[in-house]
Amino acid sequence: MRWLARTWLALSDADDRALAPLRVLPAASPALAGAVSAAVLQIRPAWYRGRIACMEIWLATVLALALCGRRAHWVLGARQLPTKAHA
């Protein structure tokens, strides 16, 4: 999964056109996006002891939705004090 994430991020950084195929997909409904996100959270490997952060969850959710023929928007939130960011 990490090599897939690294490859995808490298492609999107290298050329914004790499994301063009996802932009033409119809938007996922909030219910579908929520269900896919919940499923992503439930499939954490038992052997993995590390933290799976919001960026990894977002990427897995977007890729899973793309495989379902749907797209989702990436939204980042931030606050200054105390400093915190979330995808």
PDB file with one MODEL, atoms N, CA, C and O in Angstrom:
MODEL        1
ATOM      1  N   MET A   1       0.819  -1.184   0.000  1.00  0.00           N
ATOM      2  CA  MET A   1       0.000   0.000   0.000  1.00  0.00           C
ATOM      3  C   MET A   1       0.866   1.253   0.000  1.00  0.00           C
ATOM      4  O   MET A   1       0.520   2.252  -0.630  1.00  0.00           O
ATOM      5  N   ARG A   2       1.987   1.200   0.704  1.00  0.00           N
ATOM      6  CA  ARG A   2       2.854   2.378   0.736  1.00  0.00           C
ATOM      7  C   ARG A   2       3.437   2.699  -0.634  1.00  0.00           C
ATOM      8  O   ARG A   2       3.541   3.869  -1.003  1.00  0.00           O
ATOM      9  N   TRP A   3       3.821   1.665  -1.398  1.00  0.00           N
ATOM     10  CA  TRP A   3       4.378   1.943  -2.721  1.00  0.00           C
ATOM     11  C   TRP A   3       3.312   2.553  -3.607  1.00  0.00           C
ATOM     12  O   TRP A   3       3.612   3.415  -4.433  1.00  0.00           O
ATOM     13  N   LEU A   4       2.052   2.112  -3.444  1.00  0.00           N
ATOM     14  CA  LEU A   4       0.955   2.684  -4.214  1.00  0.00           C
ATOM     15  C   LEU A   4       0.755   4.144  -3.836  1.00  0.00           C
ATOM     16  O   LEU A   4       0.577   4.994  -4.709  1.00  0.00           O
ATOM     17  N   ALA A   5       0.785   4.440  -2.545  1.00  0.00           N
ATOM     18  CA  ALA A   5       0.622   5.813  -2.087  1.00  0.00           C
ATOM     19  C   ALA A   5       1.780   6.676  -2.569  1.00  0.00           C
ATOM     20  O   ALA A   5       1.568   7.796  -3.035  1.00  0.00           O
ATOM     21  N   ARG A   6       2.996   6.167  -2.463  1.00  0.00           N
ATOM     22  CA  ARG A   6       4.161   6.938  -2.928  1.00  0.00           C
ATOM     23  C   ARG A   6       4.088   7.211  -4.427  1.00  0.00           C
ATOM     24  O   ARG A   6       4.374   8.318  -4.883  1.00  0.00           O
ATOM     25  N   THR A   7       3.704   6.192  -5.181  1.00  0.00           N
ATOM     26  CA  THR A   7       3.585   6.356  -6.634  1.00  0.00           C
ATOM     27  C   THR A   7       2.526   7.384  -6.976  1.00  0.00           C
ATOM     28  O   THR A   7       2.750   8.267  -7.803  1.00  0.00           O
ATOM     29  N   TRP A   8       1.375   7.266  -6.339  1.00  0.00           N
ATOM     30  CA  TRP A   8       0.280   8.190  -6.614  1.00  0.00           C
ATOM     31  C   TRP A   8       0.669   9.623  -6.263  1.00  0.00           C
ATOM     32  O   TRP A   8       0.399  10.551  -7.026  1.00  0.00           O
ATOM     33  N   LEU A   9       1.304   9.797  -5.109  1.00  0.00           N
ATOM     34  CA  LEU A   9       1.717  11.135  -4.708  1.00  0.00           C
ATOM     35  C   LEU A   9       2.792  11.684  -5.648  1.00  0.00           C
ATOM     36  O   LEU A   9       2.783  12.873  -5.969  1.00  0.00           O
ATOM     37  N   ALA A  10       3.706  10.839  -6.086  1.00  0.00           N
ATOM     38  CA  ALA A  10       4.739  11.285  -7.018  1.00  0.00           C
ATOM     39  C   ALA A  10       4.115  11.718  -8.338  1.00  0.00           C
ATOM     40  O   ALA A  10       4.511  12.732  -8.913  1.00  0.00           O
ATOM     41  N   LEU A  11       3.152  10.959  -8.811  1.00  0.00           N
ATOM     42  CA  LEU A  11       2.476  11.325 -10.057  1.00  0.00           C
ATOM     43  C   LEU A  11       1.727  12.641  -9.910  1.00  0.00           C
ATOM     44  O   LEU A  11       1.788  13.493 -10.796  1.00  0.00           O
ATOM     45  N   SER A  12       1.031  12.809  -8.813  1.00  0.00           N
ATOM     46  CA  SER A  12       0.257  14.035  -8.643  1.00  0.00           C
ATOM     47  C   SER A  12       1.168  15.235  -8.440  1.00  0.00           C
ATOM     48  O   SER A  12       0.832  16.341  -8.864  1.00  0.00           O
ATOM     49  N   ASP A  13       2.316  15.036  -7.799  1.00  0.00           N
ATOM     50  CA  ASP A  13       3.260  16.132  -7.640  1.00  0.00           C
ATOM     51  C   ASP A  13       3.937  16.457  -8.964  1.00  0.00           C
ATOM     52  O   ASP A  13       4.161  17.626  -9.278  1.00  0.00           O
ATOM     53  N   ALA A  14       4.261  15.440  -9.732  1.00  0.00           N
ATOM     54  CA  ALA A  14       4.998  15.637 -10.972  1.00  0.00           C
ATOM     55  C   ALA A  14       4.141  16.326 -12.031  1.00  0.00           C
ATOM     56  O   ALA A  14       4.640  17.156 -12.791  1.00  0.00           O
ATOM     57  N   ASP A  15       2.868  15.988 -12.084  1.00  0.00           N
ATOM     58  CA  ASP A  15       2.035  16.537 -13.140  1.00  0.00           C
ATOM     59  C   ASP A  15       0.586  16.496 -12.697  1.00  0.00           C
ATOM     60  O   ASP A  15       0.048  15.426 -12.409  1.00  0.00           O
ATOM     61  N   ASP A  16      -0.033  17.632 -12.645  1.00  0.00           N
ATOM     62  CA  ASP A  16      -1.429  17.716 -12.219  1.00  0.00           C
ATOM     63  C   ASP A  16      -2.355  16.954 -13.161  1.00  0.00           C
ATOM     64  O   ASP A  16      -3.463  16.579 -12.778  1.00  0.00           O
ATOM     65  N   ARG A  17      -1.903  16.725 -14.391  1.00  0.00           N
ATOM     66  CA  ARG A  17      -2.732  15.969 -15.338  1.00  0.00           C
ATOM     67  C   ARG A  17      -2.911  14.522 -14.927  1.00  0.00           C
ATOM     68  O   ARG A  17      -3.810  13.845 -15.425  1.00  0.00           O
ATOM     69  N   ALA A  18      -2.065  14.032 -14.019  1.00  0.00           N
ATOM     70  CA  ALA A  18      -2.212  12.653 -13.542  1.00  0.00           C
ATOM     71  C   ALA A  18      -3.538  12.473 -12.807  1.00  0.00           C
ATOM     72  O   ALA A  18      -4.064  11.362 -12.735  1.00  0.00           O
ATOM     73  N   LEU A  19      -4.074  13.557 -12.266  1.00  0.00           N
ATOM     74  CA  LEU A  19      -5.349  13.478 -11.549  1.00  0.00           C
ATOM     75  C   LEU A  19      -6.553  13.692 -12.454  1.00  0.00           C
ATOM     76  O   LEU A  19      -7.689  13.511 -12.017  1.00  0.00           O
ATOM     77  N   ALA A  20      -6.328  14.068 -13.692  1.00  0.00           N
ATOM     78  CA  ALA A  20      -7.422  14.362 -14.610  1.00  0.00           C
ATOM     79  C   ALA A  20      -8.435  13.221 -14.744  1.00  0.00           C
ATOM     80  O   ALA A  20      -9.634  13.497 -14.793  1.00  0.00           O
ATOM     81  N   PRO A  21      -8.012  11.955 -14.804  1.00  0.00           N
ATOM     82  CA  PRO A  21      -9.016  10.895 -14.919  1.00  0.00           C
ATOM     83  C   PRO A  21      -9.993  10.854 -13.741  1.00  0.00           C
ATOM     84  O   PRO A  21     -11.150  10.472 -13.915  1.00  0.00           O
ATOM     85  N   LEU A  22      -9.546  11.238 -12.562  1.00  0.00           N
ATOM     86  CA  LEU A  22     -10.443  11.240 -11.412  1.00  0.00           C
ATOM     87  C   LEU A  22     -11.444  12.384 -11.469  1.00  0.00           C
ATOM     88  O   LEU A  22     -12.546  12.270 -10.933  1.00  0.00           O
ATOM     89  N   ARG A  23     -11.074  13.479 -12.108  1.00  0.00           N
ATOM     90  CA  ARG A  23     -11.953  14.649 -12.157  1.00  0.00           C
ATOM     91  C   ARG A  23     -13.192  14.419 -13.013  1.00  0.00           C
ATOM     92  O   ARG A  23     -14.205  15.090 -12.814  1.00  0.00           O
ATOM     93  N   VAL A  24     -13.135  13.502 -13.942  1.00  0.00           N
ATOM     94  CA  VAL A  24     -14.291  13.269 -14.806  1.00  0.00           C
ATOM     95  C   VAL A  24     -15.260  12.262 -14.205  1.00  0.00           C
ATOM     96  O   VAL A  24     -16.366  12.087 -14.717  1.00  0.00           O
ATOM     97  N   LEU A  25     -14.863  11.605 -13.135  1.00  0.00           N
ATOM     98  CA  LEU A  25     -15.764  10.660 -12.480  1.00  0.00           C
ATOM     99  C   LEU A  25     -16.885  11.425 -11.785  1.00  0.00           C
ATOM    100  O   LEU A  25     -16.673  12.541 -11.309  1.00  0.00           O
ATOM    101  N   PRO A  26     -18.082  10.827 -11.723  1.00  0.00           N
ATOM    102  CA  PRO A  26     -19.157  11.496 -10.978  1.00  0.00           C
ATOM    103  C   PRO A  26     -18.829  11.528  -9.490  1.00  0.00           C
ATOM    104  O   PRO A  26     -18.158  10.635  -8.972  1.00  0.00           O
ATOM    105  N   ALA A  27     -19.302  12.548  -8.823  1.00  0.00           N
ATOM    106  CA  ALA A  27     -19.039  12.708  -7.392  1.00  0.00           C
ATOM    107  C   ALA A  27     -19.715  11.595  -6.595  1.00  0.00           C
ATOM    108  O   ALA A  27     -20.816  11.153  -6.925  1.00  0.00           O
ATOM    109  N   ALA A  28     -19.043  11.162  -5.560  1.00  0.00           N
ATOM    110  CA  ALA A  28     -19.621  10.166  -4.649  1.00  0.00           C
ATOM    111  C   ALA A  28     -20.645  10.856  -3.758  1.00  0.00           C
ATOM    112  O   ALA A  28     -20.472  12.012  -3.374  1.00  0.00           O
ATOM    113  N   SER A  29     -21.691  10.148  -3.441  1.00  0.00           N
ATOM    114  CA  SER A  29     -22.669  10.698  -2.504  1.00  0.00           C
ATOM    115  C   SER A  29     -22.048  10.725  -1.113  1.00  0.00           C
ATOM    116  O   SER A  29     -21.128   9.956  -0.837  1.00  0.00           O
ATOM    117  N   PRO A  30     -22.533  11.590  -0.241  1.00  0.00           N
ATOM    118  CA  PRO A  30     -22.000  11.600   1.127  1.00  0.00           C
ATOM    119  C   PRO A  30     -22.134  10.239   1.819  1.00  0.00           C
ATOM    120  O   PRO A  30     -21.265   9.847   2.597  1.00  0.00           O
ATOM    121  N   ALA A  31     -23.213   9.531   1.535  1.00  0.00           N
ATOM    122  CA  ALA A  31     -23.413   8.214   2.152  1.00  0.00           C
ATOM    123  C   ALA A  31     -22.356   7.218   1.670  1.00  0.00           C
ATOM    124  O   ALA A  31     -21.797   6.472   2.474  1.00  0.00           O
ATOM    125  N   LEU A  32     -22.082   7.203   0.363  1.00  0.00           N
ATOM    126  CA  LEU A  32     -21.074   6.293  -0.181  1.00  0.00           C
ATOM    127  C   LEU A  32     -19.689   6.656   0.337  1.00  0.00           C
ATOM    128  O   LEU A  32     -18.928   5.777   0.742  1.00  0.00           O
ATOM    129  N   ALA A  33     -19.355   7.944   0.326  1.00  0.00           N
ATOM    130  CA  ALA A  33     -18.046   8.370   0.822  1.00  0.00           C
ATOM    131  C   ALA A  33     -17.877   7.999   2.291  1.00  0.00           C
ATOM    132  O   ALA A  33     -16.803   7.555   2.697  1.00  0.00           O
ATOM    133  N   GLY A  34     -18.915   8.176   3.081  1.00  0.00           N
ATOM    134  CA  GLY A  34     -18.860   7.796   4.493  1.00  0.00           C
ATOM    135  C   GLY A  34     -18.700   6.304   4.684  1.00  0.00           C
ATOM    136  O   GLY A  34     -17.942   5.862   5.548  1.00  0.00           O
ATOM    137  N   ALA A  35     -19.409   5.522   3.883  1.00  0.00           N
ATOM    138  CA  ALA A  35     -19.314   4.065   3.984  1.00  0.00           C
ATOM    139  C   ALA A  35     -17.923   3.568   3.589  1.00  0.00           C
ATOM    140  O   ALA A  35     -17.368   2.687   4.245  1.00  0.00           O
ATOM    141  N   VAL A  36     -17.364   4.130   2.527  1.00  0.00           N
ATOM    142  CA  VAL A  36     -16.020   3.727   2.093  1.00  0.00           C
ATOM    143  C   VAL A  36     -14.979   4.142   3.125  1.00  0.00           C
ATOM    144  O   VAL A  36     -14.068   3.373   3.433  1.00  0.00           O
ATOM    145  N   SER A  37     -15.109   5.349   3.658  1.00  0.00           N
ATOM    146  CA  SER A  37     -14.177   5.804   4.690  1.00  0.00           C
ATOM    147  C   SER A  37     -14.249   4.911   5.928  1.00  0.00           C
ATOM    148  O   SER A  37     -13.216   4.580   6.511  1.00  0.00           O
ATOM    149  N   ALA A  38     -15.443   4.523   6.329  1.00  0.00           N
ATOM    150  CA  ALA A  38     -15.609   3.625   7.480  1.00  0.00           C
ATOM    151  C   ALA A  38     -14.991   2.262   7.189  1.00  0.00           C
ATOM    152  O   ALA A  38     -14.372   1.656   8.063  1.00  0.00           O
ATOM    153  N   ALA A  39     -15.160   1.784   5.961  1.00  0.00           N
ATOM    154  CA  ALA A  39     -14.574   0.493   5.589  1.00  0.00           C
ATOM    155  C   ALA A  39     -13.053   0.562   5.619  1.00  0.00           C
ATOM    156  O   ALA A  39     -12.395  -0.381   6.058  1.00  0.00           O
ATOM    157  N   VAL A  40     -12.495   1.673   5.156  1.00  0.00           N
ATOM    158  CA  VAL A  40     -11.035   1.851   5.178  1.00  0.00           C
ATOM    159  C   VAL A  40     -10.536   1.782   6.622  1.00  0.00           C
ATOM    160  O   VAL A  40      -9.510   1.158   6.893  1.00  0.00           O
ATOM    161  N   LEU A  41     -11.245   2.409   7.537  1.00  0.00           N
ATOM    162  CA  LEU A  41     -10.836   2.396   8.945  1.00  0.00           C
ATOM    163  C   LEU A  41     -10.907   1.002   9.559  1.00  0.00           C
ATOM    164  O   LEU A  41     -10.152   0.694  10.481  1.00  0.00           O
ATOM    165  N   GLN A  42     -11.803   0.161   9.059  1.00  0.00           N
ATOM    166  CA  GLN A  42     -11.981  -1.175   9.621  1.00  0.00           C
ATOM    167  C   GLN A  42     -10.979  -2.193   9.109  1.00  0.00           C
ATOM    168  O   GLN A  42     -10.855  -3.265   9.701  1.00  0.00           O
ATOM    169  N   ILE A  43     -10.261  -1.904   8.036  1.00  0.00           N
ATOM    170  CA  ILE A  43      -9.370  -2.912   7.460  1.00  0.00           C
ATOM    171  C   ILE A  43      -7.923  -2.730   7.855  1.00  0.00           C
ATOM    172  O   ILE A  43      -7.028  -3.250   7.189  1.00  0.00           O
ATOM    173  N   ARG A  44      -7.680  -2.000   8.925  1.00  0.00           N
ATOM    174  CA  ARG A  44      -6.304  -1.829   9.400  1.00  0.00           C
ATOM    175  C   ARG A  44      -5.709  -3.191   9.720  1.00  0.00           C
ATOM    176  O   ARG A  44      -6.304  -3.961  10.474  1.00  0.00           O
ATOM    177  N   PRO A  45      -4.548  -3.500   9.163  1.00  0.00           N
ATOM    178  CA  PRO A  45      -3.933  -4.812   9.431  1.00  0.00           C
ATOM    179  C   PRO A  45      -3.601  -4.983  10.913  1.00  0.00           C
ATOM    180  O   PRO A  45      -3.081  -4.064  11.545  1.00  0.00           O
ATOM    181  N   ALA A  46      -3.898  -6.143  11.459  1.00  0.00           N
ATOM    182  CA  ALA A  46      -3.634  -6.414  12.874  1.00  0.00           C
ATOM    183  C   ALA A  46      -2.143  -6.362  13.185  1.00  0.00           C
ATOM    184  O   ALA A  46      -1.757  -6.024  14.304  1.00  0.00           O
ATOM    185  N   TRP A  47      -1.301  -6.696  12.206  1.00  0.00           N
ATOM    186  CA  TRP A  47       0.139  -6.727  12.440  1.00  0.00           C
ATOM    187  C   TRP A  47       0.771  -5.341  12.420  1.00  0.00           C
ATOM    188  O   TRP A  47       1.904  -5.175  12.874  1.00  0.00           O
ATOM    189  N   TYR A  48       0.058  -4.343  11.902  1.00  0.00           N
ATOM    190  CA  TYR A  48       0.633  -2.999  11.789  1.00  0.00           C
ATOM    191  C   TYR A  48       0.402  -2.239  13.092  1.00  0.00           C
ATOM    192  O   TYR A  48      -0.738  -1.993  13.485  1.00  0.00           O
ATOM    193  N   ARG A  49       1.487  -1.874  13.751  1.00  0.00           N
ATOM    194  CA  ARG A  49       1.398  -1.193  15.038  1.00  0.00           C
ATOM    195  C   ARG A  49       1.542   0.319  14.925  1.00  0.00           C
ATOM    196  O   ARG A  49       1.392   1.030  15.918  1.00  0.00           O
ATOM    197  N   GLY A  50       1.828   0.808  13.746  1.00  0.00           N
ATOM    198  CA  GLY A  50       2.017   2.238  13.548  1.00  0.00           C
ATOM    199  C   GLY A  50       0.698   2.989  13.510  1.00  0.00           C
ATOM    200  O   GLY A  50      -0.383   2.400  13.532  1.00  0.00           O
ATOM    201  N   ARG A  51       0.819   4.287  13.452  1.00  0.00           N
ATOM    202  CA  ARG A  51      -0.351   5.148  13.384  1.00  0.00           C
ATOM    203  C   ARG A  51      -0.762   5.317  11.931  1.00  0.00           C
ATOM    204  O   ARG A  51       0.083   5.589  11.078  1.00  0.00           O
ATOM    205  N   ILE A  52      -2.018   5.162  11.646  1.00  0.00           N
ATOM    206  CA  ILE A  52      -2.548   5.448  10.320  1.00  0.00           C
ATOM    207  C   ILE A  52      -3.251   6.793  10.445  1.00  0.00           C
ATOM    208  O   ILE A  52      -4.315   6.896  11.056  1.00  0.00           O
ATOM    209  N   ALA A  53      -2.650   7.812   9.865  1.00  0.00           N
ATOM    210  CA  ALA A  53      -3.130   9.181  10.034  1.00  0.00           C
ATOM    211  C   ALA A  53      -4.173   9.541   8.975  1.00  0.00           C
ATOM    212  O   ALA A  53      -4.489   8.748   8.089  1.00  0.00           O
ATOM    213  N   CYS A  54      -4.692  10.756   9.096  1.00  0.00           N
ATOM    214  CA  CYS A  54      -5.765  11.205   8.218  1.00  0.00           C
ATOM    215  C   CYS A  54      -5.350  11.245   6.742  1.00  0.00           C
ATOM    216  O   CYS A  54      -6.183  11.010   5.866  1.00  0.00           O
ATOM    217  N   MET A  55      -4.083  11.538   6.454  1.00  0.00           N
ATOM    218  CA  MET A  55      -3.641  11.588   5.057  1.00  0.00           C
ATOM    219  C   MET A  55      -3.693  10.206   4.406  1.00  0.00           C
ATOM    220  O   MET A  55      -4.101  10.078   3.252  1.00  0.00           O
ATOM    221  N   GLU A  56      -3.283   9.180   5.137  1.00  0.00           N
ATOM    222  CA  GLU A  56      -3.331   7.818   4.601  1.00  0.00           C
ATOM    223  C   GLU A  56      -4.776   7.347   4.436  1.00  0.00           C
ATOM    224  O   GLU A  56      -5.110   6.676   3.460  1.00  0.00           O
ATOM    225  N   ILE A  57      -5.612   7.699   5.383  1.00  0.00           N
ATOM    226  CA  ILE A  57      -7.029   7.326   5.299  1.00  0.00           C
ATOM    227  C   ILE A  57      -7.673   8.023   4.111  1.00  0.00           C
ATOM    228  O   ILE A  57      -8.450   7.419   3.372  1.00  0.00           O
ATOM    229  N   TRP A  58      -7.342   9.307   3.930  1.00  0.00           N
ATOM    230  CA  TRP A  58      -7.889  10.043   2.798  1.00  0.00           C
ATOM    231  C   TRP A  58      -7.478   9.406   1.478  1.00  0.00           C
ATOM    232  O   TRP A  58      -8.312   9.198   0.596  1.00  0.00           O
ATOM    233  N   LEU A  59      -6.196   9.096   1.344  1.00  0.00           N
ATOM    234  CA  LEU A  59      -5.704   8.536   0.090  1.00  0.00           C
ATOM    235  C   LEU A  59      -6.352   7.182  -0.199  1.00  0.00           C
ATOM    236  O   LEU A  59      -6.766   6.921  -1.329  1.00  0.00           O
ATOM    237  N   ALA A  60      -6.439   6.331   0.803  1.00  0.00           N
ATOM    238  CA  ALA A  60      -7.069   5.022   0.613  1.00  0.00           C
ATOM    239  C   ALA A  60      -8.546   5.180   0.249  1.00  0.00           C
ATOM    240  O   ALA A  60      -9.060   4.433  -0.584  1.00  0.00           O
ATOM    241  N   THR A  61      -9.225   6.136   0.860  1.00  0.00           N
ATOM    242  CA  THR A  61     -10.643   6.363   0.567  1.00  0.00           C
ATOM    243  C   THR A  61     -10.828   6.864  -0.857  1.00  0.00           C
ATOM    244  O   THR A  61     -11.715   6.392  -1.568  1.00  0.00           O
ATOM    245  N   VAL A  62     -10.005   7.811  -1.281  1.00  0.00           N
ATOM    246  CA  VAL A  62     -10.113   8.351  -2.641  1.00  0.00           C
ATOM    247  C   VAL A  62      -9.824   7.270  -3.680  1.00  0.00           C
ATOM    248  O   VAL A  62     -10.516   7.178  -4.694  1.00  0.00           O
ATOM    249  N   LEU A  63      -8.806   6.456  -3.430  1.00  0.00           N
ATOM    250  CA  LEU A  63      -8.488   5.377  -4.373  1.00  0.00           C
ATOM    251  C   LEU A  63      -9.602   4.337  -4.421  1.00  0.00           C
ATOM    252  O   LEU A  63      -9.951   3.849  -5.497  1.00  0.00           O
ATOM    253  N   ALA A  64     -10.159   3.997  -3.270  1.00  0.00           N
ATOM    254  CA  ALA A  64     -11.270   3.025  -3.239  1.00  0.00           C
ATOM    255  C   ALA A  64     -12.486   3.581  -3.965  1.00  0.00           C
ATOM    256  O   ALA A  64     -13.148   2.854  -4.706  1.00  0.00           O
ATOM    257  N   LEU A  65     -12.789   4.855  -3.762  1.00  0.00           N
ATOM    258  CA  LEU A  65     -13.912   5.467  -4.475  1.00  0.00           C
ATOM    259  C   LEU A  65     -13.655   5.495  -5.978  1.00  0.00           C
ATOM    260  O   LEU A  65     -14.574   5.267  -6.765  1.00  0.00           O
ATOM    261  N   ALA A  66     -12.422   5.770  -6.383  1.00  0.00           N
ATOM    262  CA  ALA A  66     -12.091   5.771  -7.812  1.00  0.00           C
ATOM    263  C   ALA A  66     -12.301   4.386  -8.415  1.00  0.00           C
ATOM    264  O   ALA A  66     -12.775   4.259  -9.544  1.00  0.00           O
ATOM    265  N   LEU A  67     -11.950   3.355  -7.662  1.00  0.00           N
ATOM    266  CA  LEU A  67     -12.185   1.991  -8.147  1.00  0.00           C
ATOM    267  C   LEU A  67     -13.676   1.680  -8.258  1.00  0.00           C
ATOM    268  O   LEU A  67     -14.073   0.796  -9.016  1.00  0.00           O
ATOM    269  N   CYS A  68     -14.496   2.405  -7.505  1.00  0.00           N
ATOM    270  CA  CYS A  68     -15.953   2.274  -7.587  1.00  0.00           C
ATOM    271  C   CYS A  68     -16.546   3.190  -8.659  1.00  0.00           C
ATOM    272  O   CYS A  68     -17.758   3.201  -8.874  1.00  0.00           O
ATOM    273  N   GLY A  69     -15.681   3.959  -9.331  1.00  0.00           N
ATOM    274  CA  GLY A  69     -16.151   4.859 -10.378  1.00  0.00           C
ATOM    275  C   GLY A  69     -16.673   6.184  -9.861  1.00  0.00           C
ATOM    276  O   GLY A  69     -17.468   6.840 -10.533  1.00  0.00           O
ATOM    277  N   ARG A  70     -16.238   6.586  -8.677  1.00  0.00           N
ATOM    278  CA  ARG A  70     -16.678   7.842  -8.069  1.00  0.00           C
ATOM    279  C   ARG A  70     -15.471   8.660  -7.632  1.00  0.00           C
ATOM    280  O   ARG A  70     -14.364   8.132  -7.525  1.00  0.00           O
ATOM    281  N   ARG A  71     -15.683   9.945  -7.379  1.00  0.00           N
ATOM    282  CA  ARG A  71     -14.601  10.800  -6.907  1.00  0.00           C
ATOM    283  C   ARG A  71     -15.015  11.500  -5.629  1.00  0.00           C
ATOM    284  O   ARG A  71     -16.195  11.601  -5.296  1.00  0.00           O
ATOM    285  N   ALA A  72     -14.008  11.978  -4.930  1.00  0.00           N
ATOM    286  CA  ALA A  72     -14.225  12.772  -3.721  1.00  0.00           C
ATOM    287  C   ALA A  72     -13.226  13.914  -3.719  1.00  0.00           C
ATOM    288  O   ALA A  72     -12.179  13.833  -4.361  1.00  0.00           O
ATOM    289  N   HIS A  73     -13.545  14.967  -3.007  1.00  0.00           N
ATOM    290  CA  HIS A  73     -12.649  16.113  -2.900  1.00  0.00           C
ATOM    291  C   HIS A  73     -11.822  15.987  -1.628  1.00  0.00           C
ATOM    292  O   HIS A  73     -12.300  15.516  -0.597  1.00  0.00           O
ATOM    293  N   TRP A  74     -10.572  16.420  -1.728  1.00  0.00           N
ATOM    294  CA  TRP A  74      -9.672  16.435  -0.591  1.00  0.00           C
ATOM    295  C   TRP A  74      -9.812  17.797   0.079  1.00  0.00           C
ATOM    296  O   TRP A  74      -9.636  18.836  -0.558  1.00  0.00           O
ATOM    297  N   VAL A  75     -10.127  17.778   1.350  1.00  0.00           N
ATOM    298  CA  VAL A  75     -10.305  19.017   2.090  1.00  0.00           C
ATOM    299  C   VAL A  75      -9.353  19.010   3.278  1.00  0.00           C
ATOM    300  O   VAL A  75      -9.322  18.057   4.056  1.00  0.00           O
ATOM    301  N   LEU A  76      -8.586  20.071   3.407  1.00  0.00           N
ATOM    302  CA  LEU A  76      -7.697  20.228   4.551  1.00  0.00           C
ATOM    303  C   LEU A  76      -8.263  21.294   5.475  1.00  0.00           C
ATOM    304  O   LEU A  76      -8.774  22.324   5.035  1.00  0.00           O
ATOM    305  N   GLY A  77      -8.160  21.021   6.747  1.00  0.00           N
ATOM    306  CA  GLY A  77      -8.558  22.011   7.740  1.00  0.00           C
ATOM    307  C   GLY A  77      -7.368  22.343   8.607  1.00  0.00           C
ATOM    308  O   GLY A  77      -6.497  21.500   8.823  1.00  0.00           O
ATOM    309  N   ALA A  78      -7.320  23.555   9.104  1.00  0.00           N
ATOM    310  CA  ALA A  78      -6.204  23.958   9.959  1.00  0.00           C
ATOM    311  C   ALA A  78      -6.666  25.039  10.920  1.00  0.00           C
ATOM    312  O   ALA A  78      -7.615  25.775  10.653  1.00  0.00           O
ATOM    313  N   ARG A  79      -5.974  25.111  12.031  1.00  0.00           N
ATOM    314  CA  ARG A  79      -6.177  26.216  12.963  1.00  0.00           C
ATOM    315  C   ARG A  79      -4.809  26.661  13.453  1.00  0.00           C
ATOM    316  O   ARG A  79      -3.850  25.890  13.454  1.00  0.00           O
ATOM    317  N   GLN A  80      -4.737  27.928  13.873  1.00  0.00           N
ATOM    318  CA  GLN A  80      -3.441  28.473  14.264  1.00  0.00           C
ATOM    319  C   GLN A  80      -3.066  28.122  15.697  1.00  0.00           C
ATOM    320  O   GLN A  80      -1.974  27.603  15.930  1.00  0.00           O
ATOM    321  N   LEU A  81      -3.931  28.386  16.654  1.00  0.00           N
ATOM    322  CA  LEU A  81      -3.587  28.162  18.059  1.00  0.00           C
ATOM    323  C   LEU A  81      -4.663  27.327  18.747  1.00  0.00           C
ATOM    324  O   LEU A  81      -5.813  27.764  18.773  1.00  0.00           O
ATOM    325  N   PRO A  82      -4.378  26.207  19.280  1.00  0.00           N
ATOM    326  CA  PRO A  82      -3.135  25.472  19.104  1.00  0.00           C
ATOM    327  C   PRO A  82      -3.072  24.923  17.686  1.00  0.00           C
ATOM    328  O   PRO A  82      -4.098  24.589  17.093  1.00  0.00           O
ATOM    329  N   THR A  83      -1.890  24.835  17.163  1.00  0.00           N
ATOM    330  CA  THR A  83      -1.679  24.409  15.788  1.00  0.00           C
ATOM    331  C   THR A  83      -2.170  22.982  15.568  1.00  0.00           C
ATOM    332  O   THR A  83      -1.828  22.069  16.320  1.00  0.00           O
ATOM    333  N   LYS A  84      -2.973  22.809  14.531  1.00  0.00           N
ATOM    334  CA  LYS A  84      -3.489  21.484  14.207  1.00  0.00           C
ATOM    335  C   LYS A  84      -3.949  21.483  12.750  1.00  0.00           C
ATOM    336  O   LYS A  84      -4.499  22.471  12.263  1.00  0.00           O
ATOM    337  N   ALA A  85      -3.722  20.381  12.069  1.00  0.00           N
ATOM    338  CA  ALA A  85      -4.195  20.207  10.685  1.00  0.00           C
ATOM    339  C   ALA A  85      -4.893  18.858  10.586  1.00  0.00           C
ATOM    340  O   ALA A  85      -4.612  17.938  11.355  1.00  0.00           O
ATOM    341  N   HIS A  86      -5.807  18.757   9.629  1.00  0.00           N
ATOM    342  CA  HIS A  86      -6.556  17.514   9.465  1.00  0.00           C
ATOM    343  C   HIS A  86      -7.039  17.407   8.025  1.00  0.00           C
ATOM    344  O   HIS A  86      -7.476  18.395   7.435  1.00  0.00           O
ATOM    345  N   ALA A  87      -6.958  16.201   7.459  1.00  0.00           N
ATOM    346  CA  ALA A  87      -7.464  15.963   6.099  1.00  0.00           C
ATOM    347  C   ALA A  87      -8.792  15.240   6.179  1.00  0.00           C
ATOM    348  O   ALA A  87      -9.395  14.941   5.148  1.00  0.00           O
TER     349      ALA A  87
ENDMDL
END
